[in-house]
Amino acid sequence: MNRFEGGGHREAKIRYLDGDYQIQSPGAFVTCAITGSTIPVDELRYWSVARQEAYADCAASLEADKRAGILPNQTRA
């Protein structure tokens, strides 16, 4: 689906799967769970299956894992 195929300016409802996702309700974008920024559906690359959240980039995904307690909050130098 591209940004011209229905959905217009609405937020998409997506079910996040391992390595893929299913669009349950068409839309042009999803919202990053960490930054609050909008992510065009055709540019969505990062999400959590367990938390069913989308992320704008790998840094946001890493931060979400830290907040969830999956990763330590500090890295070693």
N, CA, C and O atoms as a CHARMM CRD file, in Angstrom:
* protein
*
  308
    1    1 MET  N      0.84400  -1.17800   0.00000 PROA 1      0.00000
    2    1 MET  CA     0.00000   0.00000   0.00000 PROA 1      0.00000
    3    1 MET  C      0.88300   1.23300   0.00000 PROA 1      0.00000
    4    1 MET  O      1.84000   1.31100   0.77100 PROA 1      0.00000
    5    2 ASN  N      0.57900   2.18600  -0.84600 PROA 2      0.00000
    6    2 ASN  CA     1.33000   3.43700  -0.80900 PROA 2      0.00000
    7    2 ASN  C      0.45600   4.54200  -0.24700 PROA 2      0.00000
    8    2 ASN  O     -0.71800   4.31100   0.04200 PROA 2      0.00000
    9    3 ARG  N      0.99800   5.72600  -0.08600 PROA 3      0.00000
   10    3 ARG  CA     0.26400   6.79100   0.58500 PROA 3      0.00000
   11    3 ARG  C     -0.91800   7.31500  -0.21400 PROA 3      0.00000
   12    3 ARG  O     -1.68500   8.13000   0.29800 PROA 3      0.00000
   13    4 PHE  N     -1.08700   6.87000  -1.45600 PROA 4      0.00000
   14    4 PHE  CA    -2.21100   7.31700  -2.26700 PROA 4      0.00000
   15    4 PHE  C     -3.34600   6.30500  -2.30500 PROA 4      0.00000
   16    4 PHE  O     -4.39300   6.58500  -2.88800 PROA 4      0.00000
   17    5 GLU  N     -3.16800   5.14700  -1.70400 PROA 5      0.00000
   18    5 GLU  CA    -4.17900   4.09300  -1.70200 PROA 5      0.00000
   19    5 GLU  C     -5.01200   4.15700  -0.44000 PROA 5      0.00000
   20    5 GLU  O     -4.74700   3.41600   0.50700 PROA 5      0.00000
   21    6 GLY  N     -5.98300   4.99800  -0.40200 PROA 6      0.00000
   22    6 GLY  CA    -6.86700   5.10000   0.75400 PROA 6      0.00000
   23    6 GLY  C     -6.13500   5.57700   1.98300 PROA 6      0.00000
   24    6 GLY  O     -4.90900   5.69000   1.97900 PROA 6      0.00000
   25    7 GLY  N     -6.86200   5.85000   3.01300 PROA 7      0.00000
   26    7 GLY  CA    -6.22900   6.25200   4.26200 PROA 7      0.00000
   27    7 GLY  C     -6.01100   7.74200   4.37200 PROA 7      0.00000
   28    7 GLY  O     -6.13700   8.30000   5.46200 PROA 7      0.00000
   29    8 GLY  N     -5.68600   8.40400   3.27300 PROA 8      0.00000
   30    8 GLY  CA    -5.50900   9.85200   3.28900 PROA 8      0.00000
   31    8 GLY  C     -4.61900  10.34300   4.39500 PROA 8      0.00000
   32    8 GLY  O     -3.42100  10.06200   4.42300 PROA 8      0.00000
   33    9 HSD  N     -5.21600  11.08400   5.31100 PROA 9      0.00000
   34    9 HSD  CA    -4.44800  11.69200   6.40300 PROA 9      0.00000
   35    9 HSD  C     -4.76100  11.03100   7.74100 PROA 9      0.00000
   36    9 HSD  O     -4.54400  11.62000   8.80000 PROA 9      0.00000
   37   10 ARG  N     -5.27400   9.80200   7.68400 PROA 10     0.00000
   38   10 ARG  CA    -5.59800   9.07400   8.90700 PROA 10     0.00000
   39   10 ARG  C     -4.41900   8.22400   9.36100 PROA 10     0.00000
   40   10 ARG  O     -3.53000   7.87900   8.58300 PROA 10     0.00000
   41   11 GLU  N     -4.44700   7.90300  10.65200 PROA 11     0.00000
   42   11 GLU  CA    -3.44100   6.97600  11.18600 PROA 11     0.00000
   43   11 GLU  C     -3.88200   5.54600  10.89700 PROA 11     0.00000
   44   11 GLU  O     -5.03800   5.18400  11.11200 PROA 11     0.00000
   45   12 ALA  N     -2.95700   4.75400  10.41400 PROA 12     0.00000
   46   12 ALA  CA    -3.23400   3.34500  10.12800 PROA 12     0.00000
   47   12 ALA  C     -3.26900   2.55200  11.42700 PROA 12     0.00000
   48   12 ALA  O     -2.57600   2.88900  12.38600 PROA 12     0.00000
   49   13 LYS  N     -4.06400   1.51500  11.45600 PROA 13     0.00000
   50   13 LYS  CA    -4.06700   0.55900  12.56500 PROA 13     0.00000
   51   13 LYS  C     -3.38000  -0.69000  12.04100 PROA 13     0.00000
   52   13 LYS  O     -3.81100  -1.29200  11.05800 PROA 13     0.00000
   53   14 ILE  N     -2.29600  -1.06700  12.72100 PROA 14     0.00000
   54   14 ILE  CA    -1.44500  -2.15000  12.21700 PROA 14     0.00000
   55   14 ILE  C     -1.23500  -3.21000  13.29400 PROA 14     0.00000
   56   14 ILE  O     -1.08000  -2.89500  14.47400 PROA 14     0.00000
   57   15 ARG  N     -1.23300  -4.46200  12.86800 PROA 15     0.00000
   58   15 ARG  CA    -0.84600  -5.58300  13.72700 PROA 15     0.00000
   59   15 ARG  C      0.57500  -5.94900  13.33800 PROA 15     0.00000
   60   15 ARG  O      0.83500  -6.36100  12.20700 PROA 15     0.00000
   61   16 TYR  N      1.49600  -5.79500  14.28800 PROA 16     0.00000
   62   16 TYR  CA     2.91200  -6.03700  14.02000 PROA 16     0.00000
   63   16 TYR  C      3.24200  -7.50700  14.22100 PROA 16     0.00000
   64   16 TYR  O      2.91700  -8.08800  15.25600 PROA 16     0.00000
   65   17 LEU  N      3.88600  -8.10200  13.23200 PROA 17     0.00000
   66   17 LEU  CA     4.26100  -9.50900  13.23900 PROA 17     0.00000
   67   17 LEU  C      5.77800  -9.62200  13.12600 PROA 17     0.00000
   68   17 LEU  O      6.46400  -8.61900  12.93000 PROA 17     0.00000
   69   18 ASP  N      6.30000 -10.83800  13.24700 PROA 18     0.00000
   70   18 ASP  CA     7.73200 -11.07300  13.06700 PROA 18     0.00000
   71   18 ASP  C      8.09800 -10.84200  11.60200 PROA 18     0.00000
   72   18 ASP  O      7.68900 -11.61500  10.73500 PROA 18     0.00000
   73   19 GLY  N      8.85200  -9.80200  11.31900 PROA 19     0.00000
   74   19 GLY  CA     9.33200  -9.53200   9.96800 PROA 19     0.00000
   75   19 GLY  C      8.30100  -8.98700   9.00400 PROA 19     0.00000
   76   19 GLY  O      8.60300  -8.80400   7.82500 PROA 19     0.00000
   77   20 ASP  N      7.09300  -8.72300   9.47000 PROA 20     0.00000
   78   20 ASP  CA     6.04000  -8.21600   8.59800 PROA 20     0.00000
   79   20 ASP  C      4.97000  -7.56500   9.46500 PROA 20     0.00000
   80   20 ASP  O      5.04800  -7.59500  10.69300 PROA 20     0.00000
   81   21 TYR  N      3.99000  -6.98800   8.82900 PROA 21     0.00000
   82   21 TYR  CA     2.85300  -6.44000   9.56500 PROA 21     0.00000
   83   21 TYR  C      1.60600  -6.54500   8.69900 PROA 21     0.00000
   84   21 TYR  O      1.68400  -6.66800   7.47600 PROA 21     0.00000
   85   22 GLN  N      0.45500  -6.49400   9.36100 PROA 22     0.00000
   86   22 GLN  CA    -0.82800  -6.53400   8.67600 PROA 22     0.00000
   87   22 GLN  C     -1.54600  -5.21600   8.92700 PROA 22     0.00000
   88   22 GLN  O     -1.67800  -4.78200  10.07100 PROA 22     0.00000
   89   23 ILE  N     -2.00300  -4.59000   7.86800 PROA 23     0.00000
   90   23 ILE  CA    -2.77000  -3.35300   8.01000 PROA 23     0.00000
   91   23 ILE  C     -4.20700  -3.74200   8.30500 PROA 23     0.00000
   92   23 ILE  O     -4.87300  -4.36900   7.48100 PROA 23     0.00000
   93   24 GLN  N     -4.68000  -3.36700   9.48100 PROA 24     0.00000
   94   24 GLN  CA    -6.03800  -3.68900   9.88400 PROA 24     0.00000
   95   24 GLN  C     -7.01500  -2.58200   9.51600 PROA 24     0.00000
   96   24 GLN  O     -8.19400  -2.84000   9.27100 PROA 24     0.00000
   97   25 SER  N     -6.52000  -1.35000   9.47900 PROA 25     0.00000
   98   25 SER  CA    -7.32100  -0.20200   9.07700 PROA 25     0.00000
   99   25 SER  C     -6.40100   0.72000   8.27800 PROA 25     0.00000
  100   25 SER  O     -5.40900   1.21100   8.81500 PROA 25     0.00000
  101   26 PRO  N     -6.71600   0.96200   7.00100 PROA 26     0.00000
  102   26 PRO  CA    -5.82200   1.76600   6.16100 PROA 26     0.00000
  103   26 PRO  C     -5.59200   3.17100   6.71300 PROA 26     0.00000
  104   26 PRO  O     -6.46400   3.76900   7.34200 PROA 26     0.00000
  105   27 GLY  N     -4.41500   3.66000   6.45900 PROA 27     0.00000
  106   27 GLY  CA    -4.04400   5.00900   6.85900 PROA 27     0.00000
  107   27 GLY  C     -2.71800   5.36500   6.22900 PROA 27     0.00000
  108   27 GLY  O     -2.05200   4.51500   5.63900 PROA 27     0.00000
  109   28 ALA  N     -2.33900   6.60800   6.35200 PROA 28     0.00000
  110   28 ALA  CA    -1.11600   7.09600   5.72900 PROA 28     0.00000
  111   28 ALA  C      0.10600   6.94600   6.62300 PROA 28     0.00000
  112   28 ALA  O      1.23500   6.93100   6.13200 PROA 28     0.00000
  113   29 PHE  N     -0.11000   6.83400   7.94000 PROA 29     0.00000
  114   29 PHE  CA     1.02900   6.85100   8.86400 PROA 29     0.00000
  115   29 PHE  C      0.68800   6.09600  10.13700 PROA 29     0.00000
  116   29 PHE  O     -0.46400   5.74100  10.38800 PROA 29     0.00000
  117   30 VAL  N      1.74000   5.85900  10.94500 PROA 30     0.00000
  118   30 VAL  CA     1.60700   5.39100  12.32200 PROA 30     0.00000
  119   30 VAL  C      2.42300   6.35100  13.18300 PROA 30     0.00000
  120   30 VAL  O      3.20200   7.14900  12.66100 PROA 30     0.00000
  121   31 THR  N      2.24600   6.27600  14.48100 PROA 31     0.00000
  122   31 THR  CA     2.94200   7.18500  15.39000 PROA 31     0.00000
  123   31 THR  C      4.01700   6.43200  16.16000 PROA 31     0.00000
  124   31 THR  O      3.77100   5.34500  16.68400 PROA 31     0.00000
  125   32 CYS  N      5.20500   7.01200  16.22600 PROA 32     0.00000
  126   32 CYS  CA     6.31100   6.41900  16.98100 PROA 32     0.00000
  127   32 CYS  C      5.96600   6.43700  18.47100 PROA 32     0.00000
  128   32 CYS  O      5.58200   7.47400  19.01200 PROA 32     0.00000
  129   33 ALA  N      6.10500   5.28200  19.12800 PROA 33     0.00000
  130   33 ALA  CA     5.78200   5.15200  20.54100 PROA 33     0.00000
  131   33 ALA  C      6.75200   5.91200  21.44700 PROA 33     0.00000
  132   33 ALA  O      6.40900   6.20900  22.59100 PROA 33     0.00000
  133   34 ILE  N      7.92200   6.22400  20.97600 PROA 34     0.00000
  134   34 ILE  CA     8.92700   6.91100  21.78500 PROA 34     0.00000
  135   34 ILE  C      8.97000   8.40400  21.50000 PROA 34     0.00000
  136   34 ILE  O      8.93100   9.21200  22.42700 PROA 34     0.00000
  137   35 THR  N      9.05000   8.77800  20.22900 PROA 35     0.00000
  138   35 THR  CA     9.21800  10.19100  19.87600 PROA 35     0.00000
  139   35 THR  C      7.91000  10.91800  19.60600 PROA 35     0.00000
  140   35 THR  O      7.85300  12.14600  19.68000 PROA 35     0.00000
  141   36 GLY  N      6.85500  10.16400  19.29300 PROA 36     0.00000
  142   36 GLY  CA     5.58400  10.78700  18.94900 PROA 36     0.00000
  143   36 GLY  C      5.51800  11.29800  17.52100 PROA 36     0.00000
  144   36 GLY  O      4.50900  11.86500  17.10200 PROA 36     0.00000
  145   37 SER  N      6.59900  11.09600  16.77600 PROA 37     0.00000
  146   37 SER  CA     6.62000  11.55100  15.38300 PROA 37     0.00000
  147   37 SER  C      5.80800  10.61100  14.50200 PROA 37     0.00000
  148   37 SER  O      5.60100   9.44600  14.83900 PROA 37     0.00000
  149   38 THR  N      5.35300  11.13600  13.37100 PROA 38     0.00000
  150   38 THR  CA     4.59900  10.29300  12.45000 PROA 38     0.00000
  151   38 THR  C      5.55900   9.57400  11.50900 PROA 38     0.00000
  152   38 THR  O      6.58900  10.12000  11.11200 PROA 38     0.00000
  153   39 ILE  N      5.20500   8.34900  11.16300 PROA 39     0.00000
  154   39 ILE  CA     6.01700   7.51200  10.28000 PROA 39     0.00000
  155   39 ILE  C      5.11500   7.10400   9.11900 PROA 39     0.00000
  156   39 ILE  O      4.12700   6.40300   9.33500 PROA 39     0.00000
  157   40 PRO  N      5.43100   7.52300   7.89400 PROA 40     0.00000
  158   40 PRO  CA     4.63400   7.05400   6.75800 PROA 40     0.00000
  159   40 PRO  C      4.67200   5.52300   6.71000 PROA 40     0.00000
  160   40 PRO  O      5.72700   4.91900   6.90200 PROA 40     0.00000
  161   41 VAL  N      3.53600   4.90800   6.45600 PROA 41     0.00000
  162   41 VAL  CA     3.45400   3.45000   6.46400 PROA 41     0.00000
  163   41 VAL  C      4.47000   2.82800   5.51300 PROA 41     0.00000
  164   41 VAL  O      5.05600   1.79100   5.82200 PROA 41     0.00000
  165   42 ASP  N      4.67800   3.45300   4.36400 PROA 42     0.00000
  166   42 ASP  CA     5.62800   2.86900   3.40900 PROA 42     0.00000
  167   42 ASP  C      7.08700   3.05500   3.82700 PROA 42     0.00000
  168   42 ASP  O      7.98600   2.56200   3.14500 PROA 42     0.00000
  169   43 GLU  N      7.34000   3.75600   4.93700 PROA 43     0.00000
  170   43 GLU  CA     8.69400   3.91400   5.46000 PROA 43     0.00000
  171   43 GLU  C      8.87600   3.20900   6.80700 PROA 43     0.00000
  172   43 GLU  O      9.92800   3.34000   7.43300 PROA 43     0.00000
  173   44 LEU  N      7.87600   2.47500   7.25100 PROA 44     0.00000
  174   44 LEU  CA     7.92800   1.77500   8.53700 PROA 44     0.00000
  175   44 LEU  C      8.93100   0.62900   8.48000 PROA 44     0.00000
  176   44 LEU  O      8.80400  -0.27400   7.65200 PROA 44     0.00000
  177   45 ARG  N      9.92200   0.66800   9.35700 PROA 45     0.00000
  178   45 ARG  CA    10.96900  -0.35600   9.37600 PROA 45     0.00000
  179   45 ARG  C     11.19900  -0.96800  10.75900 PROA 45     0.00000
  180   45 ARG  O     11.74300  -2.06700  10.86500 PROA 45     0.00000
  181   46 TYR  N     10.79000  -0.26500  11.81600 PROA 46     0.00000
  182   46 TYR  CA    11.08200  -0.71300  13.17800 PROA 46     0.00000
  183   46 TYR  C      9.80000  -0.80500  13.99300 PROA 46     0.00000
  184   46 TYR  O      8.99400   0.12500  14.01100 PROA 46     0.00000
  185   47 TRP  N      9.61800  -1.95800  14.68000 PROA 47     0.00000
  186   47 TRP  CA     8.45600  -2.13000  15.55100 PROA 47     0.00000
  187   47 TRP  C      8.73800  -3.24000  16.53900 PROA 47     0.00000
  188   47 TRP  O      9.70400  -3.99100  16.40200 PROA 47     0.00000
  189   48 SER  N      7.87100  -3.33200  17.54500 PROA 48     0.00000
  190   48 SER  CA     7.94900  -4.40000  18.53300 PROA 48     0.00000
  191   48 SER  C      6.70400  -5.26800  18.40300 PROA 48     0.00000
  192   48 SER  O      5.58000  -4.77200  18.48000 PROA 48     0.00000
  193   49 VAL  N      6.91100  -6.55400  18.20800 PROA 49     0.00000
  194   49 VAL  CA     5.80000  -7.50200  18.16100 PROA 49     0.00000
  195   49 VAL  C      5.20400  -7.63600  19.56200 PROA 49     0.00000
  196   49 VAL  O      3.98300  -7.62700  19.71800 PROA 49     0.00000
  197   50 ALA  N      6.04800  -7.75800  20.57000 PROA 50     0.00000
  198   50 ALA  CA     5.58700  -7.96600  21.94500 PROA 50     0.00000
  199   50 ALA  C      4.77000  -6.78000  22.45900 PROA 50     0.00000
  200   50 ALA  O      3.74800  -6.96600  23.12000 PROA 50     0.00000
  201   51 ARG  N      5.22300  -5.55900  22.15500 PROA 51     0.00000
  202   51 ARG  CA     4.53500  -4.36600  22.65100 PROA 51     0.00000
  203   51 ARG  C      3.56300  -3.76600  21.64000 PROA 51     0.00000
  204   51 ARG  O      2.80200  -2.85600  21.97100 PROA 51     0.00000
  205   52 GLN  N      3.58900  -4.28000  20.39100 PROA 52     0.00000
  206   52 GLN  CA     2.72100  -3.77100  19.32300 PROA 52     0.00000
  207   52 GLN  C      2.86400  -2.25700  19.19400 PROA 52     0.00000
  208   52 GLN  O      1.88700  -1.51000  19.23800 PROA 52     0.00000
  209   53 GLU  N      4.14000  -1.82700  19.03100 PROA 53     0.00000
  210   53 GLU  CA     4.48000  -0.41300  18.89300 PROA 53     0.00000
  211   53 GLU  C      5.36400  -0.21500  17.67800 PROA 53     0.00000
  212   53 GLU  O      6.14000  -1.09400  17.30100 PROA 53     0.00000
  213   54 ALA  N      5.23300   0.95400  17.07100 PROA 54     0.00000
  214   54 ALA  CA     6.08100   1.34600  15.94700 PROA 54     0.00000
  215   54 ALA  C      7.13900   2.32900  16.44700 PROA 54     0.00000
  216   54 ALA  O      6.92400   3.04900  17.42300 PROA 54     0.00000
  217   55 TYR  N      8.29400   2.34700  15.75700 PROA 55     0.00000
  218   55 TYR  CA     9.38500   3.25200  16.11900 PROA 55     0.00000
  219   55 TYR  C      9.91200   3.95900  14.88100 PROA 55     0.00000
  220   55 TYR  O      9.98200   3.36800  13.80300 PROA 55     0.00000
  221   56 ALA  N     10.28000   5.21500  15.03700 PROA 56     0.00000
  222   56 ALA  CA    10.74700   6.03300  13.92200 PROA 56     0.00000
  223   56 ALA  C     12.08400   5.55600  13.37300 PROA 56     0.00000
  224   56 ALA  O     12.33600   5.65500  12.17200 PROA 56     0.00000
  225   57 ASP  N     12.94200   5.03900  14.25000 PROA 57     0.00000
  226   57 ASP  CA    14.27900   4.61400  13.82100 PROA 57     0.00000
  227   57 ASP  C     14.84200   3.62600  14.83200 PROA 57     0.00000
  228   57 ASP  O     14.19100   3.29200  15.82100 PROA 57     0.00000
  229   58 CYS  N     16.06000   3.16500  14.57100 PROA 58     0.00000
  230   58 CYS  CA    16.64700   2.15500  15.45700 PROA 58     0.00000
  231   58 CYS  C     16.94900   2.72600  16.84600 PROA 58     0.00000
  232   58 CYS  O     16.89800   1.99200  17.83200 PROA 58     0.00000
  233   59 ALA  N     17.25900   4.01100  16.93700 PROA 59     0.00000
  234   59 ALA  CA    17.51600   4.62600  18.24300 PROA 59     0.00000
  235   59 ALA  C     16.25200   4.61100  19.10100 PROA 59     0.00000
  236   59 ALA  O     16.32400   4.35500  20.30300 PROA 59     0.00000
  237   60 ALA  N     15.11300   4.87800  18.50400 PROA 60     0.00000
  238   60 ALA  CA    13.84400   4.84300  19.23600 PROA 60     0.00000
  239   60 ALA  C     13.51900   3.41200  19.66000 PROA 60     0.00000
  240   60 ALA  O     13.01200   3.19100  20.76000 PROA 60     0.00000
  241   61 SER  N     13.80300   2.45200  18.80500 PROA 61     0.00000
  242   61 SER  CA    13.58000   1.04700  19.12700 PROA 61     0.00000
  243   61 SER  C     14.46400   0.61700  20.29700 PROA 61     0.00000
  244   61 SER  O     14.00500  -0.07800  21.20300 PROA 61     0.00000
  245   62 LEU  N     15.71500   1.02700  20.27500 PROA 62     0.00000
  246   62 LEU  CA    16.65000   0.72300  21.36100 PROA 62     0.00000
  247   62 LEU  C     16.16700   1.34500  22.67400 PROA 62     0.00000
  248   62 LEU  O     16.21000   0.69600  23.71900 PROA 62     0.00000
  249   63 GLU  N     15.71100   2.59100  22.62500 PROA 63     0.00000
  250   63 GLU  CA    15.20100   3.27100  23.82100 PROA 63     0.00000
  251   63 GLU  C     13.97800   2.54400  24.37800 PROA 63     0.00000
  252   63 GLU  O     13.83900   2.42000  25.59500 PROA 63     0.00000
  253   64 ALA  N     13.10400   2.06800  23.51700 PROA 64     0.00000
  254   64 ALA  CA    11.91900   1.32400  23.96300 PROA 64     0.00000
  255   64 ALA  C     12.32500   0.04400  24.68000 PROA 64     0.00000
  256   64 ALA  O     11.73900  -0.30900  25.70300 PROA 64     0.00000
  257   65 ASP  N     13.32300  -0.65100  24.15200 PROA 65     0.00000
  258   65 ASP  CA    13.81000  -1.86900  24.80700 PROA 65     0.00000
  259   65 ASP  C     14.42300  -1.55500  26.16300 PROA 65     0.00000
  260   65 ASP  O     14.25000  -2.32100  27.11100 PROA 65     0.00000
  261   66 LYS  N     15.12700  -0.45300  26.26700 PROA 66     0.00000
  262   66 LYS  CA    15.69900  -0.04400  27.55800 PROA 66     0.00000
  263   66 LYS  C     14.58500   0.25100  28.55900 PROA 66     0.00000
  264   66 LYS  O     14.64200  -0.19400  29.70500 PROA 66     0.00000
  265   67 ARG  N     13.58000   0.99500  28.12700 PROA 67     0.00000
  266   67 ARG  CA    12.46400   1.33900  29.01400 PROA 67     0.00000
  267   67 ARG  C     11.69100   0.10100  29.44900 PROA 67     0.00000
  268   67 ARG  O     11.15500   0.05700  30.55700 PROA 67     0.00000
  269   68 ALA  N     11.63200  -0.89600  28.58700 PROA 68     0.00000
  270   68 ALA  CA    10.92100  -2.13400  28.90200 PROA 68     0.00000
  271   68 ALA  C     11.75400  -3.06300  29.78600 PROA 68     0.00000
  272   68 ALA  O     11.25500  -4.09100  30.24300 PROA 68     0.00000
  273   69 GLY  N     13.02900  -2.70600  30.03100 PROA 69     0.00000
  274   69 GLY  CA    13.89300  -3.52200  30.86500 PROA 69     0.00000
  275   69 GLY  C     14.55300  -4.67300  30.13800 PROA 69     0.00000
  276   69 GLY  O     15.14300  -5.55300  30.76400 PROA 69     0.00000
  277   70 ILE  N     14.45600  -4.67100  28.82100 PROA 70     0.00000
  278   70 ILE  CA    15.07300  -5.73500  28.02600 PROA 70     0.00000
  279   70 ILE  C     16.57500  -5.52500  27.90000 PROA 70     0.00000
  280   70 ILE  O     17.33500  -6.49100  27.83700 PROA 70     0.00000
  281   71 LEU  N     17.00300  -4.27200  27.86300 PROA 71     0.00000
  282   71 LEU  CA    18.41700  -3.92000  27.74200 PROA 71     0.00000
  283   71 LEU  C     18.81700  -3.03900  28.92100 PROA 71     0.00000
  284   71 LEU  O     17.96700  -2.34700  29.48100 PROA 71     0.00000
  285   72 PRO  N     20.08600  -3.04700  29.31000 PROA 72     0.00000
  286   72 PRO  CA    20.52900  -2.14700  30.37600 PROA 72     0.00000
  287   72 PRO  C     20.43100  -0.69600  29.92300 PROA 72     0.00000
  288   72 PRO  O     20.51900  -0.40600  28.73000 PROA 72     0.00000
  289   73 ASN  N     20.25000   0.21000  30.87300 PROA 73     0.00000
  290   73 ASN  CA    20.10200   1.63600  30.54600 PROA 73     0.00000
  291   73 ASN  C     21.40600   2.29900  30.13300 PROA 73     0.00000
  292   73 ASN  O     21.38800   3.33000  29.46100 PROA 73     0.00000
  293   74 GLN  N     22.53900   1.72200  30.52500 PROA 74     0.00000
  294   74 GLN  CA    23.81700   2.32500  30.17000 PROA 74     0.00000
  295   74 GLN  C     24.67700   1.28700  29.45500 PROA 74     0.00000
  296   74 GLN  O     24.63300   0.09500  29.75700 PROA 74     0.00000
  297   75 THR  N     25.45500   1.77700  28.50500 PROA 75     0.00000
  298   75 THR  CA    26.38500   0.89700  27.80600 PROA 75     0.00000
  299   75 THR  C     27.77800   1.12800  28.36400 PROA 75     0.00000
  300   75 THR  O     28.07800   2.19900  28.89300 PROA 75     0.00000
  301   76 ARG  N     28.62400   0.11900  28.24100 PROA 76     0.00000
  302   76 ARG  CA    30.00500   0.25100  28.70400 PROA 76     0.00000
  303   76 ARG  C     30.83900   0.94100  27.65600 PROA 76     0.00000
  304   76 ARG  O     30.60500   0.79700  26.45600 PROA 76     0.00000
  305   77 ALA  N     31.81400   1.69200  28.11900 PROA 77     0.00000
  306   77 ALA  CA    32.69700   2.42200  27.20600 PROA 77     0.00000
  307   77 ALA  C     33.84000   1.55300  26.74700 PROA 77     0.00000
  308   77 ALA  O     34.68500   2.00100  25.97300 PROA 77     0.00000
